[in-house]
């Protein structure tokens, strides 16, 4: 699905043929599919309205108006039949039922980095709350929205919460001014707390491994710390130095080259294909000899949101690799072997890393850098794929299809779909 101003277009994922066209009341600012792909919500935050469309019954209509309370966020519940709307100033979360048309309210939600989290099986929801200048967490049962547990947290200013994939442990972390990770059980018991250091800036990013065995914590000190699920103690510390010295690490460096043009084919005026090839540059990967010095940017200390620390990290679907990005070294992706807890590969790009995401079915990483190329790495090697098309298509983000057969590439005002051929076994 994609939106253009107040229009919503639904396309076939394999052919991109338009299947449905819906017209909303105002400019669409957010869209989200229900878990079963039967409904799609369109949020218009400026108007405080959410419209829901049915794929099976195009004539069916649903409009949710929050009125004077306003609207700042909207999302589906895991069952795909309830919508959670967060009102302005985070006064409350309103739970709307599409089946019974009933309404439930959750008071005092906290405005933070990640204040609502669902378990992977969709049974429970955790909500970060702020009451009387103190942080709390409430756990709700999703089938009837009854409160299961409510407890206070040992945080100064709770920044986010996230369930482990198995739904047994909830991680909560403090503001970047206070390095603290708290791990709670489903019944609200504090299982463990972790603090790496005390005074400097603390946690910047967090990611659970798919098996729930590891919790990776990216910090402002340019390190990733991994906790194990048995004792919740640190098992290793992954550093991000500006110089790669180990001979066991493969460094792929992106290099750019101008295409070679056959002078005998030159004509005036040149054909469109020839003109585009004359002025386009190509890139490829070369293996660098260690030691390799990566481009390191010293952060500006007197500005807000300094570019420092590990801001992006993600585990592969098979739990074997961890990809990280250190904001001090913005052009590099670090790929760690989790079985050996060692750095395996570094991808050094020409431009700043905008986004990376693992294939949901196999250990294959896709990277984009704001250029018209997408970069793919797997244990077999890595390649550069030039996106065909006219004009300058700058890929700012990407998203894998759940099957791993295709990938959505997004620029600021357009998108394209990259289809990958699956190897025959």
KETI-198560 format. One record per residue (C-alpha): chain; x, y, z; residue number from 1. Coordinates in steps of 0.1 Angstrom, whole numbers. Layout:
BEGIN
cadena | east | north | up | num
A | X | Y | Z | NUM
...
END
This chain:
BEGIN
cadena | east | north | up | num
A | 0 | 0 | 0 | 1
A | 11 | 36 | -7 | 2
A | -4 | 70 | -3 | 3
A | -4 | 101 | -24 | 4
A | -18 | 131 | -5 | 5
A | -53 | 120 | 4 | 6
A | -54 | 89 | -18 | 7
A | -45 | 53 | -8 | 8
A | -34 | 29 | -34 | 9
A | -33 | -9 | -28 | 10
A | -12 | -29 | -53 | 11
A | -4 | -65 | -60 | 12
A | 30 | -72 | -45 | 13
A | 42 | -93 | -74 | 14
A | 29 | -73 | -104 | 15
A | 24 | -38 | -88 | 16
A | -10 | -37 | -105 | 17
A | -34 | -14 | -87 | 18
A | -61 | -34 | -69 | 19
A | -79 | -8 | -49 | 20
A | -80 | 30 | -47 | 21
A | -94 | 47 | -17 | 22
A | -100 | 85 | -11 | 23
A | -95 | 98 | 25 | 24
A | -108 | 130 | 41 | 25
A | -74 | 147 | 43 | 26
A | -37 | 142 | 36 | 27
A | -26 | 108 | 49 | 28
A | 3 | 109 | 74 | 29
A | 6 | 72 | 84 | 30
A | -7 | 39 | 71 | 31
A | -5 | 4 | 86 | 32
A | -18 | -30 | 77 | 33
A | -37 | -52 | 101 | 34
A | -19 | -85 | 110 | 35
A | -41 | -106 | 87 | 36
A | -39 | -80 | 58 | 37
A | -77 | -77 | 56 | 38
A | -78 | -40 | 68 | 39
A | -56 | -10 | 65 | 40
A | -57 | 21 | 86 | 41
A | -49 | 57 | 74 | 42
A | -41 | 82 | 101 | 43
A | -46 | 119 | 95 | 44
A | -30 | 134 | 126 | 45
A | -37 | 171 | 117 | 46
A | -74 | 164 | 116 | 47
A | -74 | 139 | 145 | 48
A | -91 | 112 | 124 | 49
A | -83 | 76 | 115 | 50
A | -100 | 59 | 85 | 51
A | -100 | 21 | 81 | 52
A | -106 | 3 | 48 | 53
A | -115 | -33 | 41 | 54
A | -98 | -52 | 13 | 55
A | -126 | -78 | 11 | 56
A | -154 | -53 | 12 | 57
A | -144 | -21 | -6 | 58
A | -177 | -5 | 2 | 59
A | -173 | -9 | 40 | 60
A | -164 | 23 | 58 | 61
A | -150 | 31 | 92 | 62
A | -140 | 65 | 106 | 63
A | -126 | 72 | 141 | 64
A | -126 | 108 | 152 | 65
A | -108 | 117 | 184 | 66
A | -123 | 152 | 184 | 67
A | -108 | 179 | 206 | 68
A | -84 | 153 | 222 | 69
A | -63 | 153 | 190 | 70
A | -42 | 125 | 177 | 71
A | -4 | 119 | 177 | 72
A | -1 | 82 | 171 | 73
A | -22 | 52 | 158 | 74
A | -15 | 15 | 155 | 75
A | -32 | -19 | 152 | 76
A | -34 | -44 | 180 | 77
A | -20 | -79 | 171 | 78
A | -55 | -93 | 165 | 79
A | -61 | -68 | 137 | 80
A | -95 | -59 | 151 | 81
A | -86 | -31 | 176 | 82
A | -70 | 3 | 169 | 83
A | -49 | 21 | 196 | 84
A | -50 | 59 | 193 | 85
A | -27 | 81 | 214 | 86
A | -42 | 116 | 220 | 87
A | -23 | 149 | 221 | 88
A | 0 | 155 | 251 | 89
A | -2 | 117 | 257 | 90
A | -32 | 122 | 279 | 91
A | -46 | 87 | 272 | 92
A | -46 | 58 | 247 | 93
A | -80 | 50 | 233 | 94
A | -86 | 13 | 222 | 95
A | -114 | 11 | 196 | 96
A | -129 | -22 | 187 | 97
A | -140 | -28 | 150 | 98
A | -161 | -58 | 160 | 99
A | -182 | -45 | 190 | 100
A | -176 | -7 | 185 | 101
A | -167 | -5 | 221 | 102
A | -141 | 19 | 235 | 103
A | -115 | 14 | 263 | 104
A | -91 | 40 | 278 | 105
A | -56 | 37 | 291 | 106
A | -45 | 67 | 312 | 107
A | -12 | 83 | 317 | 108
A | 8 | 68 | 287 | 109
A | 44 | 82 | 287 | 110
A | 58 | 101 | 257 | 111
A | 90 | 82 | 252 | 112
A | 111 | 65 | 225 | 113
A | 91 | 32 | 227 | 114
A | 62 | 34 | 251 | 115
A | 40 | 5 | 239 | 116
A | 52 | -30 | 232 | 117
A | 33 | -62 | 223 | 118
A | 45 | -98 | 228 | 119
A | 52 | -117 | 195 | 120
A | 22 | -140 | 201 | 121
A | 0 | -110 | 206 | 122
A | -13 | -121 | 240 | 123
A | 0 | -92 | 261 | 124
A | 7 | -55 | 258 | 125
A | 31 | -34 | 280 | 126
A | 26 | 3 | 283 | 127
A | 50 | 28 | 299 | 128
A | 33 | 53 | 321 | 129
A | 42 | 84 | 340 | 130
A | 23 | 93 | 372 | 131
A | 32 | 118 | 399 | 132
A | 67 | 122 | 384 | 133
A | 74 | 85 | 386 | 134
A | 76 | 58 | 360 | 135
A | 53 | 27 | 359 | 136
A | 46 | -2 | 335 | 137
A | 12 | -17 | 330 | 138
A | 7 | -51 | 314 | 139
A | -26 | -58 | 297 | 140
A | -42 | -90 | 283 | 141
A | -50 | -82 | 247 | 142
A | -81 | -103 | 242 | 143
A | -102 | -83 | 268 | 144
A | -79 | -54 | 277 | 145
A | -79 | -62 | 313 | 146
A | -50 | -50 | 335 | 147
A | -28 | -80 | 344 | 148
A | 1 | -62 | 363 | 149
A | 9 | -27 | 373 | 150
A | 43 | -19 | 389 | 151
A | 67 | 10 | 393 | 152
A | 102 | 9 | 377 | 153
A | 136 | 19 | 392 | 154
A | 142 | 45 | 364 | 155
A | 148 | 82 | 365 | 156
A | 132 | 88 | 331 | 157
A | 120 | 56 | 313 | 158
A | 130 | 58 | 277 | 159
A | 116 | 26 | 262 | 160
A | 103 | -10 | 267 | 161
A | 106 | -41 | 245 | 162
A | 95 | -77 | 249 | 163
A | 118 | -106 | 243 | 164
A | 106 | -126 | 212 | 165
A | 94 | -155 | 235 | 166
A | 73 | -131 | 255 | 167
A | 88 | -141 | 289 | 168
A | 110 | -110 | 297 | 169
A | 104 | -73 | 293 | 170
A | 134 | -50 | 289 | 171
A | 131 | -14 | 301 | 172
A | 158 | 11 | 297 | 173
A | 165 | 45 | 312 | 174
A | 172 | 79 | 296 | 175
A | 206 | 83 | 280 | 176
A | 217 | 104 | 310 | 177
A | 214 | 72 | 332 | 178
A | 229 | 39 | 321 | 179
A | 204 | 13 | 333 | 180
A | 186 | -17 | 318 | 181
A | 159 | -34 | 338 | 182
A | 145 | -69 | 330 | 183
A | 111 | -78 | 343 | 184
A | 91 | -111 | 342 | 185
A | 55 | -113 | 330 | 186
A | 42 | -110 | 365 | 187
A | 62 | -78 | 372 | 188
A | 91 | -92 | 391 | 189
A | 125 | -76 | 386 | 190
A | 148 | -103 | 373 | 191
A | 179 | -83 | 369 | 192
A | 193 | -48 | 363 | 193
A | 224 | -39 | 344 | 194
A | 246 | -8 | 344 | 195
A | 279 | -6 | 325 | 196
A | 291 | 27 | 338 | 197
A | 277 | 57 | 357 | 198
A | 284 | 92 | 345 | 199
A | 288 | 95 | 307 | 200
A | 259 | 93 | 282 | 201
A | 244 | 58 | 284 | 202
A | 221 | 36 | 262 | 203
A | 214 | 45 | 226 | 204
A | 199 | 14 | 211 | 205
A | 187 | -21 | 221 | 206
A | 179 | -53 | 202 | 207
A | 168 | -88 | 213 | 208
A | 181 | -118 | 194 | 209
A | 154 | -139 | 176 | 210
A | 160 | -168 | 200 | 211
A | 156 | -145 | 231 | 212
A | 190 | -157 | 243 | 213
A | 209 | -124 | 239 | 214
A | 201 | -88 | 245 | 215
A | 224 | -64 | 226 | 216
A | 229 | -29 | 241 | 217
A | 244 | -1 | 219 | 218
A | 259 | 26 | 240 | 219
A | 273 | 62 | 235 | 220
A | 308 | 49 | 243 | 221
A | 309 | 32 | 209 | 222
A | 305 | -3 | 223 | 223
A | 279 | -30 | 221 | 224
A | 274 | -51 | 253 | 225
A | 256 | -85 | 250 | 226
A | 238 | -100 | 280 | 227
A | 229 | -137 | 282 | 228
A | 194 | -150 | 292 | 229
A | 205 | -173 | 320 | 230
A | 223 | -149 | 344 | 231
A | 216 | -116 | 326 | 232
A | 253 | -108 | 329 | 233
A | 275 | -94 | 302 | 234
A | 292 | -121 | 281 | 235
A | 311 | -99 | 258 | 236
A | 318 | -63 | 248 | 237
A | 321 | -54 | 211 | 238
A | 343 | -24 | 203 | 239
A | 342 | -3 | 172 | 240
A | 377 | 11 | 166 | 241
A | 386 | 34 | 137 | 242
A | 414 | 10 | 126 | 243
A | 407 | -26 | 117 | 244
A | 439 | -46 | 124 | 245
A | 427 | -83 | 127 | 246
A | 436 | -104 | 97 | 247
A | 405 | -126 | 105 | 248
A | 382 | -96 | 96 | 249
A | 373 | -91 | 59 | 250
A | 369 | -54 | 50 | 251
A | 349 | -48 | 18 | 252
A | 355 | -13 | 5 | 253
A | 331 | 3 | -20 | 254
A | 350 | 20 | -49 | 255
A | 335 | 41 | -76 | 256
A | 346 | 41 | -112 | 257
A | 335 | 58 | -144 | 258
A | 321 | 35 | -171 | 259
A | 342 | 28 | -202 | 260
A | 325 | 40 | -234 | 261
A | 333 | 28 | -269 | 262
A | 344 | 59 | -289 | 263
A | 332 | 43 | -321 | 264
A | 296 | 43 | -307 | 265
A | 297 | 80 | -300 | 266
A | 273 | 101 | -320 | 267
A | 259 | 136 | -318 | 268
A | 234 | 141 | -304 | 269
A | 239 | 110 | -282 | 270
A | 211 | 86 | -276 | 271
A | 194 | 87 | -242 | 272
A | 209 | 54 | -231 | 273
A | 243 | 64 | -242 | 274
A | 240 | 98 | -225 | 275
A | 229 | 83 | -192 | 276
A | 258 | 58 | -193 | 277
A | 283 | 86 | -200 | 278
A | 274 | 106 | -169 | 279
A | 267 | 77 | -145 | 280
A | 292 | 62 | -123 | 281
A | 294 | 25 | -112 | 282
A | 306 | 11 | -80 | 283
A | 318 | -23 | -68 | 284
A | 334 | -38 | -37 | 285
A | 371 | -45 | -33 | 286
A | 387 | -64 | -4 | 287
A | 411 | -41 | 15 | 288
A | 443 | -53 | 31 | 289
A | 444 | -49 | 68 | 290
A | 452 | -27 | 87 | 291
A | 424 | -4 | 74 | 292
A | 417 | 31 | 87 | 293
A | 380 | 39 | 86 | 294
A | 366 | 75 | 82 | 295
A | 361 | 87 | 118 | 296
A | 341 | 118 | 126 | 297
A | 348 | 136 | 159 | 298
A | 314 | 146 | 174 | 299
A | 307 | 183 | 180 | 300
A | 304 | 185 | 218 | 301
A | 284 | 217 | 221 | 302
A | 255 | 206 | 199 | 303
A | 224 | 186 | 207 | 304
A | 221 | 150 | 195 | 305
A | 258 | 144 | 188 | 306
A | 267 | 118 | 162 | 307
A | 283 | 94 | 186 | 308
A | 278 | 59 | 197 | 309
A | 261 | 27 | 184 | 310
A | 227 | 39 | 170 | 311
A | 217 | 9 | 149 | 312
A | 219 | -28 | 156 | 313
A | 200 | -59 | 144 | 314
A | 203 | -97 | 146 | 315
A | 199 | -119 | 116 | 316
A | 169 | -142 | 115 | 317
A | 190 | -173 | 121 | 318
A | 206 | -158 | 152 | 319
A | 241 | -162 | 138 | 320
A | 251 | -125 | 130 | 321
A | 247 | -91 | 144 | 322
A | 249 | -59 | 123 | 323
A | 258 | -26 | 139 | 324
A | 266 | 10 | 130 | 325
A | 287 | 33 | 151 | 326
A | 276 | 69 | 144 | 327
A | 312 | 81 | 148 | 328
A | 321 | 60 | 117 | 329
A | 290 | 67 | 96 | 330
A | 301 | 50 | 64 | 331
A | 307 | 15 | 79 | 332
A | 285 | -15 | 88 | 333
A | 300 | -40 | 112 | 334
A | 289 | -76 | 110 | 335
A | 297 | -98 | 140 | 336
A | 297 | -136 | 142 | 337
A | 276 | -144 | 172 | 338
A | 287 | -180 | 175 | 339
A | 324 | -169 | 179 | 340
A | 316 | -134 | 193 | 341
A | 341 | -120 | 169 | 342
A | 340 | -93 | 142 | 343
A | 336 | -111 | 109 | 344
A | 331 | -84 | 82 | 345
A | 332 | -46 | 78 | 346
A | 314 | -29 | 48 | 347
A | 330 | 5 | 41 | 348
A | 307 | 26 | 20 | 349
A | 313 | 58 | 1 | 350
A | 282 | 75 | 17 | 351
A | 266 | 76 | 51 | 352
A | 246 | 45 | 61 | 353
A | 209 | 54 | 61 | 354
A | 193 | 20 | 68 | 355
A | 201 | -17 | 69 | 356
A | 178 | -47 | 74 | 357
A | 182 | -85 | 75 | 358
A | 164 | -109 | 51 | 359
A | 136 | -125 | 73 | 360
A | 144 | -160 | 59 | 361
A | 182 | -162 | 56 | 362
A | 214 | -145 | 67 | 363
A | 214 | -118 | 40 | 364
A | 218 | -81 | 48 | 365
A | 205 | -52 | 27 | 366
A | 221 | -17 | 31 | 367
A | 212 | 17 | 16 | 368
A | 232 | 49 | 17 | 369
A | 210 | 75 | 1 | 370
A | 224 | 67 | -34 | 371
A | 206 | 48 | -62 | 372
A | 223 | 16 | -52 | 373
A | 214 | -12 | -28 | 374
A | 241 | -33 | -12 | 375
A | 236 | -70 | -3 | 376
A | 259 | -90 | 20 | 377
A | 257 | -128 | 28 | 378
A | 283 | -152 | 41 | 379
A | 291 | -160 | 4 | 380
A | 301 | -124 | -3 | 381
A | 286 | -90 | -12 | 382
A | 274 | -72 | -43 | 383
A | 263 | -37 | -54 | 384
A | 230 | -35 | -72 | 385
A | 223 | -4 | -93 | 386
A | 186 | 5 | -94 | 387
A | 176 | 10 | -130 | 388
A | 155 | 40 | -140 | 389
A | 156 | 76 | -151 | 390
A | 165 | 104 | -127 | 391
A | 182 | 103 | -94 | 392
A | 165 | 77 | -72 | 393
A | 180 | 82 | -37 | 394
A | 172 | 52 | -15 | 395
A | 166 | 65 | 20 | 396
A | 151 | 33 | 36 | 397
A | 142 | -3 | 26 | 398
A | 120 | -31 | 38 | 399
A | 120 | -68 | 31 | 400
A | 90 | -88 | 20 | 401
A | 81 | -115 | 46 | 402
A | 91 | -142 | 20 | 403
A | 125 | -127 | 14 | 404
A | 118 | -128 | -24 | 405
A | 115 | -90 | -28 | 406
A | 124 | -57 | -12 | 407
A | 108 | -23 | -11 | 408
A | 131 | 6 | -17 | 409
A | 120 | 41 | -7 | 410
A | 131 | 76 | -16 | 411
A | 116 | 108 | -4 | 412
A | 88 | 109 | -29 | 413
A | 88 | 76 | -48 | 414
A | 94 | 39 | -43 | 415
A | 104 | 8 | -63 | 416
A | 103 | -29 | -57 | 417
A | 135 | -51 | -61 | 418
A | 127 | -87 | -69 | 419
A | 154 | -114 | -61 | 420
A | 156 | -147 | -77 | 421
A | 156 | -176 | -52 | 422
A | 183 | -201 | -57 | 423
A | 172 | -237 | -66 | 424
A | 183 | -261 | -39 | 425
END
